[in-house]
Amino acid sequence: MADVASELARTLIETLEDKKGEDILLLDLSEVCTFTDYFVICNGGSERTLQALADETRRRMKQVHGRNARATEGSAASGWILQDYGDVILHIFSPAVRAYYRLEELWNGGRVLLRID
């Protein structure tokens, strides 16, 4: 893993675990993608949880790395929040929306580095 990207991903994963994110996945896309190195994907069980995960990851990335997301898309109400940190893109899903879009299958050329059920 690239040092900066791996540290960003580590902070995101630790934060998601602390805030009770579910089915956390770290997907290495460095060999199959030009716009990012990693996807971090997780579920939240409710709109409130999705928003809490997004708020806390945003806060921790700023606190630990001095970084704001380049872009944030979606909302808790839509079931998908995306935060783009350049080297790492975070996807926070409701279980139903994650099952519908199946990013793991879409990006199956990537390598699963970590899965926390």
Summary of the structure (lengths in Angstrom):
residues: 117
radius of gyration: 12.8
end to end distance: 21.9
largest distance: 35.0
contacts: 375
relative contact order: 0.25
helix: 39%
strand: 30%
